[in-house]
Amino acid sequence: MPTALRGVSTAPCSRAKAPSVCEAPGGRCKGAVYNGRAGYRSDDMAESAGYDLIVYRNTRAAERAFAAWESYARGAKRDASITYGYRTSARKNTRTIVIRQGAYIATLDLRDDAGRAAADKDLKALAEVYAARMRQAARDETPTASAAAVRV
């Protein structure tokens, strides 16, 4: 994590995920077998990042779950990721990106009280690292991509 976001706001956790009917995007989709999440914040609580990773039993199940995100998207869809912002005032400076890599779907929520432009810039930098780690894991490599040098 970037130095500015080293405070733990949601303790890292992981658990087995029982398959269920796909009622909403992400983790509740059929074929999900594992889920992990963690959250971090700045010392002044002006910024935060939440990571969620869902592992599906195969790529096809992940593709179906990823397609479910389309109706929630507020921005442009590209190859295997969706990014969107929120309209509610409580989350107006929060940006989310959803990334699919093989049998993995990851979401990254980033909040920056400095505004949406700052959140967009930081989200892009952190999402690139997150996507690189997912690619490494999908190739059965130990993830080494790091956000330690990313400035937010």
NORPESUL-V652519 format. One record per residue. N is the residue number from 1. PSI is psi in whole degrees, 0 to 359 (999 if undefined). OMEGA is omega as a letter, one per 30 degrees, with the letter a starting at -180 (NA if undefined). Layout:
# NORPESUL-V652519
n=<N;N>
psi=<PSI;PSI>
omega=<OMEGA;OMEGA>
This chain:
# NORPESUL-V652519
n=<1;2;3;4;5;6;7;8;9;10;11;12;13;14;15;16;17;18;19;20;21;22;23;24;25;26;27;28;29;30;31;32;33;34;35;36;37;38;39;40;41;42;43;44;45;46;47;48;49;50;51;52;53;54;55;56;57;58;59;60;61;62;63;64;65;66;67;68;69;70;71;72;73;74;75;76;77;78;79;80;81;82;83;84;85;86;87;88;89;90;91;92;93;94;95;96;97;98;99;100;101;102;103;104;105;106;107;108;109;110;111;112;113;114;115;116;117;118;119;120;121;122;123;124;125;126;127;128;129;130;131;132;133;134;135;136;137;138;139;140;141;142;143;144;145;146;147;148;149;150;151;152>
psi=<151;150;321;339;46;350;130;121;331;113;136;134;157;153;158;146;121;135;145;178;141;96;337;167;158;228;342;12;146;137;354;129;347;145;137;147;157;153;147;156;163;163;324;2;18;340;149;156;133;128;137;130;128;130;131;161;337;173;322;317;320;321;317;317;321;321;329;338;339;318;342;349;141;347;197;139;132;144;274;36;154;138;143;161;176;148;342;142;330;333;24;334;19;134;146;141;141;127;134;133;107;236;13;141;130;144;144;117;129;128;133;114;351;349;175;322;317;319;319;316;313;321;317;313;313;325;324;318;316;315;321;318;321;319;318;315;321;335;13;31;153;122;129;347;137;146;9;328;356;131;125;999>
omega=<l;a;a;a;a;l;a;l;l;a;l;l;l;a;l;a;l;l;l;l;a;a;a;a;l;a;a;a;l;l;l;a;a;l;l;l;l;l;a;l;l;a;a;l;l;a;l;l;l;a;l;l;l;l;l;a;l;a;a;l;l;l;l;l;a;l;l;a;a;a;a;a;l;a;a;l;l;l;a;l;l;l;l;l;a;l;a;a;a;a;a;l;l;l;a;l;l;a;l;l;a;a;a;l;a;l;l;l;l;l;l;a;l;l;a;a;l;l;l;a;a;l;a;a;a;l;l;l;a;l;l;l;l;l;l;l;l;l;a;l;l;a;l;l;a;l;a;a;a;l;l;NA>
